[in-house]
Amino acid sequence: MSFAPGARVRVRAVDPDHHTRVPRYARGHVGEVVEREGEFPLADDRARGLPEPRVQAAYAVRFPAAELWGEGDHTVTLTMWESYLEEAE
């Protein structure tokens, strides 16, 4: 799956039993793709020492601060690998 700039995406609400770069405060929240940043080895796989980490697209995703923390009039932009995201309704 690939996401275009402007796409609304939801961060998957996962809690794996291994290292993940998905911030807990972003899980389950909706943001907007700003840009595709390129393709990189998945940080989760690298941290686990897997010999061949998956390579995935990474996206800059912008969230309203109020979406993440219930207040704030600014935005927060996070880098998210493709497997962390799903289409938001």
LINMOBEL-V732088 format. One record per backbone hydrogen bond with DSSP energy under -0.5 kcal/mol. CO is the residue of the C=O (numbers start at 0). NH is the residue of the N-H. E is the energy in kcal/mol with one decimal. If there is no record, write none. Layout:
# LINMOBEL-V732088
{{CO & NH & E} {CO & NH & E}}
This chain:
# LINMOBEL-V732088
{{3 & 6 & -2.3} {6 & 8 & -0.5} {6 & 32 & -2.6} {7 & 87 & -2.3} {8 & 30 & -2.7} {9 & 85 & -1.8} {10 & 27 & -2.2} {11 & 13 & -1.6} {20 & 22 & -0.8} {22 & 25 & -1.7} {22 & 26 & -0.9} {23 & 26 & -0.7} {25 & 28 & -2.2} {28 & 10 & -2.4} {30 & 8 & -2.4} {31 & 61 & -3.0} {32 & 5 & -3.2} {34 & 36 & -0.5} {34 & 59 & -2.7} {37 & 57 & -2.7} {39 & 55 & -2.6} {41 & 45 & -2.0} {42 & 46 & -2.6} {43 & 47 & -1.4} {44 & 49 & -2.2} {45 & 48 & -1.4} {49 & 52 & -0.5} {53 & 41 & -3.5} {53 & 55 & -0.5} {55 & 39 & -2.6} {56 & 81 & -2.4} {57 & 36 & -3.0} {57 & 37 & -0.8} {58 & 60 & -0.7} {58 & 79 & -2.7} {59 & 33 & -3.5} {59 & 34 & -1.0} {60 & 77 & -2.6} {61 & 31 & -2.5} {62 & 75 & -2.8} {63 & 66 & -1.1} {63 & 67 & -1.3} {64 & 68 & -3.2} {64 & 70 & -0.5} {65 & 69 & -1.6} {71 & 65 & -0.7} {73 & 64 & -2.9} {75 & 62 & -3.1} {75 & 77 & -0.5} {77 & 60 & -3.0} {77 & 79 & -0.5} {79 & 58 & -2.7} {80 & 83 & -2.0} {81 & 84 & -1.8} {83 & 11 & -3.5} {85 & 9 & -3.1}}
